[in-house]
Amino acid sequence: MPNGTGTSEPSLRVSRLIAEALVQRHGPRRIVKRAAHFGICPALTRAMLAACGQTAVDPLTAARRDVPGPA
């Protein structure tokens, strides 16, 4: 039976929350609040926060700092 998120499986619900958090640039408080709303356990919520935090770091920006500019 579908739930309010349009998904019926818990793994799809978690994936959707992570995707929305990344696309909409949710902060940690909003991610925790939404996870609690959907009944996601604290351990999985911490994993979601870690995943979103790592993804939020722009690797291209870090790489550009390592490349010397024109001489």
N, CA, C and O atoms as CSV, one atom per row, in Angstrom:
chain,resi,resn,atom,element,x,y,z
A,1,MET,N,N,0.844,-1.182,0.000
A,1,MET,CA,C,0.000,0.000,0.000
A,1,MET,C,C,0.882,1.234,0.000
A,1,MET,O,O,1.759,1.354,0.855
A,2,PRO,N,N,0.677,2.156,-0.933
A,2,PRO,CA,C,1.511,3.355,-1.003
A,2,PRO,C,C,1.339,4.241,0.219
A,2,PRO,O,O,0.278,4.260,0.843
A,3,ASN,N,N,2.384,4.969,0.550
A,3,ASN,CA,C,2.306,5.920,1.652
A,3,ASN,C,C,2.259,7.339,1.088
A,3,ASN,O,O,2.148,7.514,-0.126
A,4,GLY,N,N,2.340,8.334,1.936
A,4,GLY,CA,C,2.231,9.731,1.519
A,4,GLY,C,C,3.357,10.215,0.637
A,4,GLY,O,O,3.226,11.268,0.012
A,5,THR,N,N,4.473,9.483,0.559
A,5,THR,CA,C,5.597,9.929,-0.263
A,5,THR,C,C,5.512,9.401,-1.683
A,5,THR,O,O,6.332,9.758,-2.529
A,6,GLY,N,N,4.522,8.551,-1.956
A,6,GLY,CA,C,4.414,7.983,-3.289
A,6,GLY,C,C,5.235,6.708,-3.449
A,6,GLY,O,O,5.300,6.148,-4.544
A,7,THR,N,N,5.861,6.248,-2.374
A,7,THR,CA,C,6.626,5.012,-2.415
A,7,THR,C,C,6.107,4.090,-1.325
A,7,THR,O,O,5.621,4.551,-0.292
A,8,SER,N,N,6.210,2.796,-1.556
A,8,SER,CA,C,5.714,1.859,-0.566
A,8,SER,C,C,6.829,1.142,0.177
A,8,SER,O,O,6.595,0.630,1.272
A,9,GLU,N,N,8.030,1.088,-0.379
A,9,GLU,CA,C,9.129,0.391,0.274
A,9,GLU,C,C,9.987,1.371,1.072
A,9,GLU,O,O,10.272,2.471,0.599
A,10,PRO,N,N,10.406,0.972,2.296
A,10,PRO,CA,C,11.229,1.861,3.113
A,10,PRO,C,C,12.521,2.300,2.423
A,10,PRO,O,O,12.937,3.449,2.575
A,11,SER,N,N,13.163,1.401,1.665
A,11,SER,CA,C,14.419,1.782,1.005
A,11,SER,C,C,14.182,2.862,-0.039
A,11,SER,O,O,15.022,3.745,-0.216
A,12,LEU,N,N,13.058,2.806,-0.728
A,12,LEU,CA,C,12.738,3.847,-1.704
A,12,LEU,C,C,12.439,5.168,-1.006
A,12,LEU,O,O,12.766,6.237,-1.520
A,13,ARG,N,N,11.820,5.088,0.160
A,13,ARG,CA,C,11.514,6.294,0.930
A,13,ARG,C,C,12.819,6.975,1.356
A,13,ARG,O,O,12.943,8.195,1.252
A,14,VAL,N,N,13.780,6.199,1.829
A,14,VAL,CA,C,15.071,6.751,2.242
A,14,VAL,C,C,15.792,7.353,1.040
A,14,VAL,O,O,16.336,8.454,1.131
A,15,SER,N,N,15.800,6.650,-0.066
A,15,SER,CA,C,16.446,7.163,-1.281
A,15,SER,C,C,15.814,8.476,-1.716
A,15,SER,O,O,16.506,9.411,-2.118
A,16,ARG,N,N,14.509,8.529,-1.632
A,16,ARG,CA,C,13.815,9.758,-2.031
A,16,ARG,C,C,14.168,10.915,-1.097
A,16,ARG,O,O,14.401,12.032,-1.559
A,17,LEU,N,N,14.210,10.658,0.210
A,17,LEU,CA,C,14.572,11.713,1.159
A,17,LEU,C,C,15.988,12.225,0.902
A,17,LEU,O,O,16.235,13.429,0.965
A,18,ILE,N,N,16.914,11.313,0.615
A,18,ILE,CA,C,18.290,11.727,0.320
A,18,ILE,C,C,18.327,12.552,-0.955
A,18,ILE,O,O,18.969,13.601,-0.999
A,19,ALA,N,N,17.647,12.090,-1.984
A,19,ALA,CA,C,17.629,12.822,-3.260
A,19,ALA,C,C,17.045,14.217,-3.084
A,19,ALA,O,O,17.602,15.192,-3.588
A,20,GLU,N,N,15.930,14.318,-2.374
A,20,GLU,CA,C,15.316,15.630,-2.145
A,20,GLU,C,C,16.233,16.528,-1.324
A,20,GLU,O,O,16.343,17.723,-1.598
A,21,ALA,N,N,16.888,15.958,-0.322
A,21,ALA,CA,C,17.792,16.758,0.513
A,21,ALA,C,C,18.941,17.324,-0.308
A,21,ALA,O,O,19.347,18.469,-0.111
A,22,LEU,N,N,19.462,16.523,-1.225
A,22,LEU,CA,C,20.575,16.985,-2.052
A,22,LEU,C,C,20.131,18.021,-3.076
A,22,LEU,O,O,20.772,19.059,-3.239
A,23,VAL,N,N,19.041,17.735,-3.757
A,23,VAL,CA,C,18.570,18.644,-4.809
A,23,VAL,C,C,18.098,19.966,-4.217
A,23,VAL,O,O,18.386,21.035,-4.756
A,24,GLN,N,N,17.372,19.889,-3.108
A,24,GLN,CA,C,16.816,21.092,-2.499
A,24,GLN,C,C,17.747,21.706,-1.457
A,24,GLN,O,O,17.405,22.693,-0.807
A,25,ARG,N,N,18.928,21.108,-1.309
A,25,ARG,CA,C,19.963,21.621,-0.405
A,25,ARG,C,C,19.464,21.802,1.037
A,25,ARG,O,O,19.647,22.855,1.649
A,26,HIS,N,N,18.832,20.745,1.556
A,26,HIS,CA,C,18.348,20.772,2.932
A,26,HIS,C,C,19.522,20.738,3.896
A,26,HIS,O,O,20.538,20.092,3.638
A,27,GLY,N,N,19.370,21.429,4.992
A,27,GLY,CA,C,20.363,21.396,6.050
A,27,GLY,C,C,20.134,20.197,6.957
A,27,GLY,O,O,19.119,19.510,6.839
A,28,PRO,N,N,21.070,19.945,7.856
A,28,PRO,CA,C,20.966,18.783,8.747
A,28,PRO,C,C,19.679,18.757,9.574
A,28,PRO,O,O,19.083,17.694,9.747
A,29,ARG,N,N,19.250,19.888,10.076
A,29,ARG,CA,C,18.031,19.916,10.899
A,29,ARG,C,C,16.808,19.478,10.099
A,29,ARG,O,O,15.966,18.726,10.590
A,30,ARG,N,N,16.726,19.953,8.874
A,30,ARG,CA,C,15.575,19.590,8.034
A,30,ARG,C,C,15.625,18.104,7.676
A,30,ARG,O,O,14.588,17.441,7.641
A,31,ILE,N,N,16.804,17.587,7.413
A,31,ILE,CA,C,16.936,16.163,7.090
A,31,ILE,C,C,16.485,15.319,8.281
A,31,ILE,O,O,15.740,14.354,8.110
A,32,VAL,N,N,16.929,15.675,9.477
A,32,VAL,CA,C,16.549,14.925,10.683
A,32,VAL,C,C,15.044,15.019,10.909
A,32,VAL,O,O,14.402,14.020,11.233
A,33,LYS,N,N,14.479,16.204,10.743
A,33,LYS,CA,C,13.045,16.400,10.941
A,33,LYS,C,C,12.230,15.546,9.965
A,33,LYS,O,O,11.254,14.911,10.363
A,34,ARG,N,N,12.624,15.529,8.704
A,34,ARG,CA,C,11.897,14.751,7.698
A,34,ARG,C,C,12.065,13.252,7.947
A,34,ARG,O,O,11.120,12.481,7.783
A,35,ALA,N,N,13.273,12.844,8.345
A,35,ALA,CA,C,13.508,11.427,8.633
A,35,ALA,C,C,12.624,10.976,9.796
A,35,ALA,O,O,12.031,9.899,9.747
A,36,ALA,N,N,12.539,11.792,10.831
A,36,ALA,CA,C,11.690,11.459,11.977
A,36,ALA,C,C,10.222,11.386,11.555
A,36,ALA,O,O,9.483,10.508,12.000
A,37,HIS,N,N,9.814,12.305,10.703
A,37,HIS,CA,C,8.432,12.323,10.226
A,37,HIS,C,C,8.075,11.020,9.507
A,37,HIS,O,O,6.952,10.530,9.625
A,38,PHE,N,N,9.025,10.467,8.767
A,38,PHE,CA,C,8.774,9.242,8.018
A,38,PHE,C,C,9.155,7.981,8.793
A,38,PHE,O,O,9.115,6.878,8.248
A,39,GLY,N,N,9.529,8.148,10.080
A,39,GLY,CA,C,9.795,6.994,10.929
A,39,GLY,C,C,11.110,6.287,10.659
A,39,GLY,O,O,11.236,5.090,10.916
A,40,ILE,N,N,12.088,7.015,10.146
A,40,ILE,CA,C,13.393,6.423,9.870
A,40,ILE,C,C,14.190,6.376,11.173
A,40,ILE,O,O,14.230,7.356,11.917
A,41,CYS,N,N,14.818,5.243,11.440
A,41,CYS,CA,C,15.521,5.045,12.710
A,41,CYS,C,C,16.722,5.990,12.826
A,41,CYS,O,O,17.261,6.433,11.812
A,42,PRO,N,N,17.140,6.297,14.052
A,42,PRO,CA,C,18.260,7.221,14.268
A,42,PRO,C,C,19.565,6.794,13.579
A,42,PRO,O,O,20.290,7.645,13.063
A,43,ALA,N,N,19.869,5.503,13.563
A,43,ALA,CA,C,21.116,5.057,12.923
A,43,ALA,C,C,21.090,5.339,11.423
A,43,ALA,O,O,22.087,5.786,10.857
A,44,LEU,N,N,19.973,5.083,10.791
A,44,LEU,CA,C,19.851,5.352,9.361
A,44,LEU,C,C,19.832,6.856,9.098
A,44,LEU,O,O,20.347,7.311,8.077
A,45,THR,N,N,19.252,7.618,9.995
A,45,THR,CA,C,19.255,9.078,9.865
A,45,THR,C,C,20.682,9.609,9.901
A,45,THR,O,O,21.038,10.487,9.115
A,46,ARG,N,N,21.506,9.080,10.811
A,46,ARG,CA,C,22.911,9.500,10.875
A,46,ARG,C,C,23.639,9.145,9.580
A,46,ARG,O,O,24.460,9.922,9.092
A,47,ALA,N,N,23.339,7.981,9.033
A,47,ALA,CA,C,23.959,7.578,7.764
A,47,ALA,C,C,23.523,8.509,6.633
A,47,ALA,O,O,24.326,8.862,5.769
A,48,MET,N,N,22.250,8.904,6.645
A,48,MET,CA,C,21.760,9.848,5.633
A,48,MET,C,C,22.482,11.187,5.754
A,48,MET,O,O,22.867,11.783,4.748
A,49,LEU,N,N,22.662,11.655,6.981
A,49,LEU,CA,C,23.364,12.922,7.194
A,49,LEU,C,C,24.803,12.841,6.683
A,49,LEU,O,O,25.302,13.776,6.057
A,50,ALA,N,N,25.455,11.728,6.952
A,50,ALA,CA,C,26.833,11.555,6.493
A,50,ALA,C,C,26.892,11.535,4.969
A,50,ALA,O,O,27.766,12.161,4.370
A,51,ALA,N,N,25.971,10.825,4.351
A,51,ALA,CA,C,25.950,10.750,2.884
A,51,ALA,C,C,25.689,12.117,2.263
A,51,ALA,O,O,26.351,12.506,1.301
A,52,CYS,N,N,24.742,12.825,2.807
A,52,CYS,CA,C,24.421,14.152,2.269
A,52,CYS,C,C,25.572,15.129,2.509
A,52,CYS,O,O,25.870,15.966,1.657
A,53,GLY,N,N,26.212,15.021,3.663
A,53,GLY,CA,C,27.341,15.905,3.958
A,53,GLY,C,C,28.515,15.661,3.031
A,53,GLY,O,O,29.146,16.611,2.570
A,54,GLN,N,N,28.815,14.408,2.753
A,54,GLN,CA,C,29.919,14.089,1.852
A,54,GLN,C,C,29.619,14.524,0.428
A,54,GLN,O,O,30.509,14.989,-0.283
A,55,THR,N,N,28.372,14.375,0.012
A,55,THR,CA,C,27.991,14.738,-1.342
A,55,THR,C,C,27.948,16.243,-1.512
A,55,THR,O,O,28.179,16.751,-2.609
A,56,ALA,N,N,27.655,16.963,-0.436
A,56,ALA,CA,C,27.550,18.416,-0.518
A,56,ALA,C,C,28.899,19.077,-0.779
A,56,ALA,O,O,28.955,20.208,-1.263
A,57,VAL,N,N,29.977,18.382,-0.462
A,57,VAL,CA,C,31.305,18.920,-0.725
A,57,VAL,C,C,31.548,18.843,-2.232
A,57,VAL,O,O,31.442,17.772,-2.829
A,58,ASP,N,N,31.867,19.959,-2.829
A,58,ASP,CA,C,32.057,19.999,-4.279
A,58,ASP,C,C,33.479,19.593,-4.626
A,58,ASP,O,O,34.406,20.374,-4.412
A,59,PRO,N,N,33.673,18.402,-5.151
A,59,PRO,CA,C,35.035,17.954,-5.462
A,59,PRO,C,C,35.682,18.783,-6.573
A,59,PRO,O,O,36.908,18.885,-6.621
A,60,LEU,N,N,34.897,19.371,-7.455
A,60,LEU,CA,C,35.471,20.202,-8.520
A,60,LEU,C,C,36.097,21.469,-7.956
A,60,LEU,O,O,37.132,21.923,-8.442
A,61,THR,N,N,35.473,22.039,-6.934
A,61,THR,CA,C,36.035,23.238,-6.316
A,61,THR,C,C,37.379,22.919,-5.680
A,61,THR,O,O,38.335,23.681,-5.823
A,62,ALA,N,N,37.452,21.799,-4.983
A,62,ALA,CA,C,38.707,21.401,-4.349
A,62,ALA,C,C,39.779,21.135,-5.417
A,62,ALA,O,O,40.941,21.501,-5.237
A,63,ALA,N,N,39.393,20.513,-6.502
A,63,ALA,CA,C,40.357,20.206,-7.579
A,63,ALA,C,C,40.861,21.488,-8.233
A,63,ALA,O,O,42.037,21.571,-8.589
A,64,ARG,N,N,40.012,22.470,-8.395
A,64,ARG,CA,C,40.421,23.735,-9.024
A,64,ARG,C,C,41.476,24.464,-8.184
A,64,ARG,O,O,42.329,25.165,-8.729
A,65,ARG,N,N,41.416,24.299,-6.865
A,65,ARG,CA,C,42.406,24.958,-6.012
A,65,ARG,C,C,43.780,24.333,-6.177
A,65,ARG,O,O,44.795,24.995,-5.958
A,66,ASP,N,N,43.822,23.060,-6.563
A,66,ASP,CA,C,45.085,22.356,-6.728
A,66,ASP,C,C,45.733,22.605,-8.088
A,66,ASP,O,O,46.920,22.334,-8.265
A,67,VAL,N,N,44.974,23.111,-9.035
A,67,VAL,CA,C,45.496,23.343,-10.383
A,67,VAL,C,C,46.051,24.758,-10.452
A,67,VAL,O,O,45.322,25.715,-10.193
A,68,PRO,N,N,47.327,24.910,-10.797
A,68,PRO,CA,C,47.880,26.270,-10.874
A,68,PRO,C,C,47.238,27.042,-12.023
A,68,PRO,O,O,46.910,26.483,-13.070
A,69,GLY,N,N,47.071,28.325,-11.797
A,69,GLY,CA,C,46.489,29.203,-12.808
A,69,GLY,C,C,47.487,29.510,-13.928
A,69,GLY,O,O,48.635,29.067,-13.896
A,70,PRO,N,N,47.022,30.279,-14.918
A,70,PRO,CA,C,47.912,30.632,-16.030
A,70,PRO,C,C,49.129,31.433,-15.531
A,70,PRO,O,O,49.017,32.249,-14.616
A,71,ALA,N,N,50.267,31.185,-16.141
A,71,ALA,CA,C,51.502,31.865,-15.713
A,71,ALA,C,C,51.663,33.201,-16.372
A,71,ALA,O,O,52.646,33.899,-16.120
